[in-house]
Amino acid sequence: MASKSALITGITGQDGSYLAESLLSKGYNVYGLVRRLSSPNISNIEPIRHSVEILDGDLIDQSSLNQAVLQSQPDEVYNLAAQSFVGTSFKQPALTGEITALGTLRLLEAVRSHAPHARFYQASSSEMFGQVGEEPQDETTGFHPRSPYGVAKVYAYWACINHREAYSMFVSNGILFNHESPRRGLEFVTRKISHGVAQIAQGKADHLVLGNLNAKRDWGYAPEYVDLMWRILQHPTAEDFVGATGESHTVREFVEEAFKVAGVADWEEYVTSDERFRRPAEVYNLRGNASKAQRLLGWSPTTRFRSLVRIMVKAEMEQTSGK
């Protein structure tokens, strides 16, 4: 039986790199879409760089997406690329829409034209729920996005469903709640905390400035969530699934736990909350219900909150100490 082929957009990011490693271990031929930059950041895929085929492409450029699909002839497409920073989306709303919303539509069209039988995974987001009226949130919860990023993800979500219904394509949305790891970008609050705490613990910094400490999130471990992505595309039918731990914790709790792991007492002496880092419209209480994924796909996360914080802080401590 011939090896399956997978095309991953956003392969150099946290999820893309973990997914590529997972698919390679399953015997896939893996292609990754990377924007042509003067100095692309490929550190996350450095260990597997020679095991994947990198294709130049950009979600803003239809012809490059057509070419990538033609070249990879994928059995599975994982659209993980996006302008994914919520804070940035308020500063660059049109660009966020162009990449995160219309970029998904362009990729769907490239697949429809050049690999119509491929299975398509869309990285949807819990940020689509936004201002929620019920808790926890599942596949039936309505959307009320509170950022240009959330709005763009809602557009992409419905574009996927429209292609599924209009063209009988196998297109599934994974509505994943926050999932973190040592590969998270420094722009994200969890990595900002783990990095900042390690710096403080080793005497390389004396303070950490954050935004809203009361925001609550459902935080899981990224390698487990890329396994869910794969499982979603192995399901006999194209459907949408929530991925979540079912627990929510505040940013303050993450900070407290991180300082505890690093062995630093009195965290409040080092941390300040600055209005500049607060969003114009905040999302407060995201907590997901992944019972459908557990029932139909046999998926449930095993890394809980404290373990996740420990993984991230320990990795940061080792990195900053030069081990």
DRENLOKE-365213 format. One record per residue (C-alpha): residue in one letter; x, y, z. Coordinates in steps of 0.1 Angstrom, whole numbers. Example, Ala and Ser with C-alpha at 12.3 -4.5 7.8 and 13.67 -1.06 7.14 Angstrom:
BEGIN
<pt residu="A" east="123" north="-45" up="78"/>
<pt residu="S" east="137" north="-11" up="71"/>
END
This chain:
BEGIN
<pt residu="M" east="0" north="0" up="0"/>
<pt residu="A" east="14" north="34" up="-10"/>
<pt residu="S" east="23" north="59" up="17"/>
<pt residu="K" east="-3" north="86" up="23"/>
<pt residu="S" east="7" north="122" up="14"/>
<pt residu="A" east="-2" north="151" up="37"/>
<pt residu="L" east="1" north="189" up="30"/>
<pt residu="I" east="5" north="211" up="62"/>
<pt residu="T" east="2" north="248" up="60"/>
<pt residu="G" east="19" north="265" up="90"/>
<pt residu="I" east="43" north="236" up="93"/>
<pt residu="T" east="69" north="257" up="111"/>
<pt residu="G" east="46" north="267" up="139"/>
<pt residu="Q" east="39" north="248" up="172"/>
<pt residu="D" east="11" north="226" up="159"/>
<pt residu="G" east="26" north="221" up="124"/>
<pt residu="S" east="59" north="208" up="137"/>
<pt residu="Y" east="43" north="184" up="161"/>
<pt residu="L" east="19" north="172" up="135"/>
<pt residu="A" east="46" north="167" up="109"/>
<pt residu="E" east="66" north="146" up="134"/>
<pt residu="S" east="35" north="125" up="142"/>
<pt residu="L" east="26" north="119" up="105"/>
<pt residu="L" east="62" north="110" up="96"/>
<pt residu="S" east="61" north="84" up="124"/>
<pt residu="K" east="30" north="70" up="107"/>
<pt residu="G" east="48" north="67" up="74"/>
<pt residu="Y" east="33" north="97" up="56"/>
<pt residu="N" east="50" north="117" up="29"/>
<pt residu="V" east="48" north="152" up="44"/>
<pt residu="Y" east="48" north="184" up="25"/>
<pt residu="G" east="49" north="218" up="43"/>
<pt residu="L" east="39" north="252" up="30"/>
<pt residu="V" east="63" north="279" up="40"/>
<pt residu="R" east="62" north="316" up="31"/>
<pt residu="R" east="93" north="328" up="13"/>
<pt residu="L" east="110" north="351" up="37"/>
<pt residu="S" east="146" north="364" up="37"/>
<pt residu="S" east="152" north="345" up="69"/>
<pt residu="P" east="124" north="320" up="76"/>
<pt residu="N" east="121" north="306" up="112"/>
<pt residu="I" east="123" north="269" up="108"/>
<pt residu="S" east="137" north="261" up="143"/>
<pt residu="N" east="106" north="240" up="152"/>
<pt residu="I" east="112" north="216" up="122"/>
<pt residu="E" east="150" north="216" up="122"/>
<pt residu="P" east="152" north="180" up="135"/>
<pt residu="I" east="129" north="168" up="107"/>
<pt residu="R" east="139" north="193" up="80"/>
<pt residu="H" east="153" north="167" up="57"/>
<pt residu="S" east="124" north="143" up="61"/>
<pt residu="V" east="97" north="168" up="49"/>
<pt residu="E" east="94" north="185" up="15"/>
<pt residu="I" east="91" north="223" up="19"/>
<pt residu="L" east="70" north="241" up="-7"/>
<pt residu="D" east="69" north="279" up="-12"/>
<pt residu="G" east="35" north="293" up="-8"/>
<pt residu="D" east="13" north="320" up="8"/>
<pt residu="L" east="-23" north="320" up="18"/>
<pt residu="I" east="-27" north="354" up="2"/>
<pt residu="D" east="-15" north="340" up="-32"/>
<pt residu="Q" east="-39" north="316" up="-50"/>
<pt residu="S" east="-15" north="305" up="-77"/>
<pt residu="S" east="11" north="294" up="-51"/>
<pt residu="L" east="-16" north="273" up="-33"/>
<pt residu="N" east="-27" north="257" up="-65"/>
<pt residu="Q" east="9" north="248" up="-72"/>
<pt residu="A" east="14" north="234" up="-37"/>
<pt residu="V" east="-16" north="211" up="-40"/>
<pt residu="L" east="-6" north="200" up="-75"/>
<pt residu="Q" east="29" north="192" up="-64"/>
<pt residu="S" east="20" north="174" up="-32"/>
<pt residu="Q" east="-12" north="156" up="-45"/>
<pt residu="P" east="-23" north="152" up="-9"/>
<pt residu="D" east="-45" north="126" up="6"/>
<pt residu="E" east="-49" north="149" up="36"/>
<pt residu="V" east="-46" north="187" up="40"/>
<pt residu="Y" east="-41" north="204" up="74"/>
<pt residu="N" east="-47" north="241" up="73"/>
<pt residu="L" east="-29" north="253" up="104"/>
<pt residu="A" east="-15" north="286" up="90"/>
<pt residu="A" east="-31" north="319" up="101"/>
<pt residu="Q" east="-24" north="353" up="114"/>
<pt residu="S" east="-30" north="337" up="148"/>
<pt residu="F" east="-22" north="364" up="174"/>
<pt residu="V" east="-54" north="379" up="189"/>
<pt residu="G" east="-37" north="411" up="200"/>
<pt residu="T" east="-22" north="417" up="165"/>
<pt residu="S" east="-56" north="411" up="149"/>
<pt residu="F" east="-69" north="443" up="166"/>
<pt residu="K" east="-39" north="462" up="151"/>
<pt residu="Q" east="-41" north="446" up="117"/>
<pt residu="P" east="-78" north="435" up="112"/>
<pt residu="A" east="-78" north="436" up="74"/>
<pt residu="L" east="-46" north="415" up="71"/>
<pt residu="T" east="-60" north="390" up="96"/>
<pt residu="G" east="-91" north="387" up="75"/>
<pt residu="E" east="-71" north="383" up="43"/>
<pt residu="I" east="-49" north="355" up="57"/>
<pt residu="T" east="-71" north="337" up="83"/>
<pt residu="A" east="-105" north="340" up="66"/>
<pt residu="L" east="-99" north="344" up="28"/>
<pt residu="G" east="-67" north="323" up="30"/>
<pt residu="T" east="-87" north="294" up="41"/>
<pt residu="L" east="-112" north="299" up="12"/>
<pt residu="R" east="-83" north="301" up="-13"/>
<pt residu="L" east="-69" north="268" up="0"/>
<pt residu="L" east="-103" north="251" up="-1"/>
<pt residu="E" east="-106" north="262" up="-38"/>
<pt residu="A" east="-71" north="249" up="-46"/>
<pt residu="V" east="-80" north="216" up="-31"/>
<pt residu="R" east="-114" north="215" up="-48"/>
<pt residu="S" east="-98" north="221" up="-82"/>
<pt residu="H" east="-66" north="200" up="-79"/>
<pt residu="A" east="-72" north="173" up="-52"/>
<pt residu="P" east="-110" north="171" up="-47"/>
<pt residu="H" east="-108" north="137" up="-30"/>
<pt residu="A" east="-83" north="149" up="-3"/>
<pt residu="R" east="-95" north="152" up="33"/>
<pt residu="F" east="-93" north="187" up="46"/>
<pt residu="Y" east="-87" north="197" up="82"/>
<pt residu="Q" east="-94" north="233" up="93"/>
<pt residu="A" east="-78" north="247" up="125"/>
<pt residu="S" east="-108" north="264" up="140"/>
<pt residu="S" east="-105" north="281" up="174"/>
<pt residu="S" east="-123" north="285" up="207"/>
<pt residu="E" east="-119" north="322" up="201"/>
<pt residu="M" east="-149" north="319" up="178"/>
<pt residu="F" east="-171" north="314" up="209"/>
<pt residu="G" east="-159" north="347" up="224"/>
<pt residu="Q" east="-186" north="361" up="247"/>
<pt residu="V" east="-202" north="329" up="258"/>
<pt residu="G" east="-236" north="325" up="274"/>
<pt residu="E" east="-231" north="289" up="284"/>
<pt residu="E" east="-203" north="268" up="299"/>
<pt residu="P" east="-188" north="245" up="288"/>
<pt residu="Q" east="-189" north="251" up="251"/>
<pt residu="D" east="-194" north="222" up="226"/>
<pt residu="E" east="-201" north="218" up="189"/>
<pt residu="T" east="-236" north="232" up="193"/>
<pt residu="T" east="-226" north="264" up="211"/>
<pt residu="G" east="-233" north="296" up="192"/>
<pt residu="F" east="-204" north="320" up="182"/>
<pt residu="H" east="-199" north="355" up="194"/>
<pt residu="P" east="-163" north="364" up="185"/>
<pt residu="R" east="-147" north="393" up="203"/>
<pt residu="S" east="-117" north="399" up="181"/>
<pt residu="P" east="-109" north="403" up="144"/>
<pt residu="Y" east="-91" north="370" up="147"/>
<pt residu="G" east="-122" north="353" up="161"/>
<pt residu="V" east="-143" north="369" up="134"/>
<pt residu="A" east="-119" north="356" up="107"/>
<pt residu="K" east="-120" north="321" up="121"/>
<pt residu="V" east="-158" north="321" up="121"/>
<pt residu="Y" east="-157" north="330" up="84"/>
<pt residu="A" east="-132" north="302" up="77"/>
<pt residu="Y" east="-154" north="277" up="97"/>
<pt residu="W" east="-185" north="284" up="76"/>
<pt residu="A" east="-165" north="284" up="44"/>
<pt residu="C" east="-154" north="249" up="53"/>
<pt residu="I" east="-190" north="237" up="60"/>
<pt residu="N" east="-202" north="254" up="28"/>
<pt residu="H" east="-176" north="235" up="7"/>
<pt residu="R" east="-186" north="203" up="25"/>
<pt residu="E" east="-222" north="208" up="17"/>
<pt residu="A" east="-220" north="224" up="-17"/>
<pt residu="Y" east="-193" north="202" up="-33"/>
<pt residu="S" east="-194" north="170" up="-11"/>
<pt residu="M" east="-158" north="176" up="-1"/>
<pt residu="F" east="-144" north="159" up="30"/>
<pt residu="V" east="-139" north="190" up="52"/>
<pt residu="S" east="-138" north="189" up="90"/>
<pt residu="N" east="-133" north="217" up="116"/>
<pt residu="G" east="-114" north="210" up="148"/>
<pt residu="I" east="-126" north="237" up="173"/>
<pt residu="L" east="-96" north="234" up="195"/>
<pt residu="F" east="-92" north="252" up="228"/>
<pt residu="N" east="-59" north="267" up="238"/>
<pt residu="H" east="-31" north="241" up="236"/>
<pt residu="E" east="5" north="250" up="246"/>
<pt residu="S" east="40" north="236" up="247"/>
<pt residu="P" east="76" north="248" up="248"/>
<pt residu="R" east="73" north="255" up="211"/>
<pt residu="R" east="47" north="281" up="216"/>
<pt residu="G" east="56" north="315" up="202"/>
<pt residu="L" east="67" north="342" up="227"/>
<pt residu="E" east="37" north="363" up="217"/>
<pt residu="F" east="14" north="339" up="235"/>
<pt residu="V" east="8" north="345" up="272"/>
<pt residu="T" east="17" north="310" up="284"/>
<pt residu="R" east="51" north="311" up="268"/>
<pt residu="K" east="56" north="347" up="278"/>
<pt residu="I" east="50" north="335" up="314"/>
<pt residu="S" east="72" north="304" up="313"/>
<pt residu="H" east="100" north="323" up="296"/>
<pt residu="G" east="97" north="353" up="319"/>
<pt residu="V" east="96" north="331" up="351"/>
<pt residu="A" east="127" north="312" up="340"/>
<pt residu="Q" east="145" north="345" up="334"/>
<pt residu="I" east="136" north="358" up="369"/>
<pt residu="A" east="145" north="325" up="385"/>
<pt residu="Q" east="180" north="326" up="370"/>
<pt residu="G" east="185" north="363" up="378"/>
<pt residu="K" east="183" north="374" up="342"/>
<pt residu="A" east="152" north="396" up="347"/>
<pt residu="D" east="135" north="412" up="377"/>
<pt residu="H" east="99" north="416" up="365"/>
<pt residu="L" east="72" north="403" up="342"/>
<pt residu="V" east="45" north="425" up="326"/>
<pt residu="L" east="12" north="409" up="316"/>
<pt residu="G" east="-23" north="420" up="307"/>
<pt residu="N" east="-56" north="406" up="322"/>
<pt residu="L" east="-47" north="382" up="349"/>
<pt residu="N" east="-84" north="372" up="354"/>
<pt residu="A" east="-90" north="358" up="319"/>
<pt residu="K" east="-98" north="320" up="321"/>
<pt residu="R" east="-87" north="295" up="295"/>
<pt residu="D" east="-90" north="258" up="289"/>
<pt residu="W" east="-53" north="249" up="284"/>
<pt residu="G" east="-41" north="215" up="270"/>
<pt residu="Y" east="-8" north="201" up="257"/>
<pt residu="A" east="-2" north="206" up="219"/>
<pt residu="P" east="12" north="171" up="210"/>
<pt residu="E" east="-21" north="156" up="222"/>
<pt residu="Y" east="-41" north="180" up="201"/>
<pt residu="V" east="-23" north="173" up="168"/>
<pt residu="D" east="-32" north="136" up="175"/>
<pt residu="L" east="-69" north="148" up="176"/>
<pt residu="M" east="-64" north="166" up="142"/>
<pt residu="W" east="-53" north="133" up="126"/>
<pt residu="R" east="-81" north="113" up="142"/>
<pt residu="I" east="-107" north="138" up="129"/>
<pt residu="L" east="-95" north="130" up="93"/>
<pt residu="Q" east="-96" north="93" up="99"/>
<pt residu="H" east="-133" north="94" up="109"/>
<pt residu="P" east="-156" north="78" up="82"/>
<pt residu="T" east="-175" north="111" up="78"/>
<pt residu="A" east="-165" north="147" up="77"/>
<pt residu="E" east="-177" north="163" up="110"/>
<pt residu="D" east="-167" north="191" up="134"/>
<pt residu="F" east="-152" north="184" up="168"/>
<pt residu="V" east="-143" north="203" up="199"/>
<pt residu="G" east="-109" north="195" up="215"/>
<pt residu="A" east="-106" north="206" up="251"/>
<pt residu="T" east="-96" north="194" up="287"/>
<pt residu="G" east="-129" north="205" up="303"/>
<pt residu="E" east="-110" north="225" up="329"/>
<pt residu="S" east="-104" north="263" up="329"/>
<pt residu="H" east="-78" north="283" up="348"/>
<pt residu="T" east="-70" north="320" up="351"/>
<pt residu="V" east="-38" north="336" up="338"/>
<pt residu="R" east="-31" north="343" up="375"/>
<pt residu="E" east="-32" north="306" up="383"/>
<pt residu="F" east="-8" north="299" up="354"/>
<pt residu="V" east="16" north="325" up="368"/>
<pt residu="E" east="13" north="312" up="404"/>
<pt residu="E" east="20" north="276" up="393"/>
<pt residu="A" east="49" north="287" up="370"/>
<pt residu="F" east="67" north="305" up="398"/>
<pt residu="K" east="61" north="275" up="421"/>
<pt residu="V" east="78" north="252" up="395"/>
<pt residu="A" east="107" north="276" up="392"/>
<pt residu="G" east="111" north="277" up="430"/>
<pt residu="V" east="105" north="314" up="433"/>
<pt residu="A" east="84" north="327" up="462"/>
<pt residu="D" east="61" north="358" up="463"/>
<pt residu="W" east="53" north="359" up="426"/>
<pt residu="E" east="33" north="392" up="431"/>
<pt residu="E" east="66" north="410" up="437"/>
<pt residu="Y" east="77" north="404" up="402"/>
<pt residu="V" east="44" north="406" up="381"/>
<pt residu="T" east="25" north="437" up="371"/>
<pt residu="S" east="-6" north="440" up="349"/>
<pt residu="D" east="-5" north="467" up="323"/>
<pt residu="E" east="-35" north="481" up="305"/>
<pt residu="R" east="-15" north="482" up="272"/>
<pt residu="F" east="-16" north="444" up="271"/>
<pt residu="R" east="-54" north="442" up="276"/>
<pt residu="R" east="-76" north="435" up="245"/>
<pt residu="P" east="-103" north="461" up="235"/>
<pt residu="A" east="-128" north="433" up="239"/>
<pt residu="E" east="-119" north="405" up="263"/>
<pt residu="V" east="-129" north="368" up="263"/>
<pt residu="Y" east="-133" north="356" up="299"/>
<pt residu="N" east="-145" north="321" up="304"/>
<pt residu="L" east="-136" north="296" up="277"/>
<pt residu="R" east="-140" north="260" up="288"/>
<pt residu="G" east="-147" north="232" up="263"/>
<pt residu="N" east="-166" north="199" up="263"/>
<pt residu="A" east="-148" north="173" up="241"/>
<pt residu="S" east="-172" north="144" up="248"/>
<pt residu="K" east="-180" north="140" up="211"/>
<pt residu="A" east="-143" north="135" up="203"/>
<pt residu="Q" east="-140" north="110" up="231"/>
<pt residu="R" east="-171" north="91" up="220"/>
<pt residu="L" east="-165" north="90" up="183"/>
<pt residu="L" east="-127" north="92" up="180"/>
<pt residu="G" east="-115" north="77" up="213"/>
<pt residu="W" east="-96" north="109" up="221"/>
<pt residu="S" east="-92" north="125" up="255"/>
<pt residu="P" east="-63" north="147" up="268"/>
<pt residu="T" east="-41" north="133" up="295"/>
<pt residu="T" east="-18" north="162" up="303"/>
<pt residu="R" east="-35" north="183" up="329"/>
<pt residu="F" east="-29" north="220" up="339"/>
<pt residu="R" east="-1" north="215" up="365"/>
<pt residu="S" east="17" north="191" up="343"/>
<pt residu="L" east="15" north="214" up="313"/>
<pt residu="V" east="29" north="244" up="333"/>
<pt residu="R" east="57" north="221" up="346"/>
<pt residu="I" east="66" north="209" up="311"/>
<pt residu="M" east="68" north="245" up="298"/>
<pt residu="V" east="88" north="260" up="328"/>
<pt residu="K" east="112" north="231" up="330"/>
<pt residu="A" east="120" north="233" up="293"/>
<pt residu="E" east="125" north="271" up="296"/>
<pt residu="M" east="148" north="267" up="326"/>
<pt residu="E" east="169" north="242" up="307"/>
<pt residu="Q" east="171" north="264" up="277"/>
<pt residu="T" east="180" north="296" up="296"/>
<pt residu="S" east="206" north="279" up="317"/>
<pt residu="G" east="223" north="266" up="285"/>
<pt residu="K" east="218" north="229" up="291"/>
END
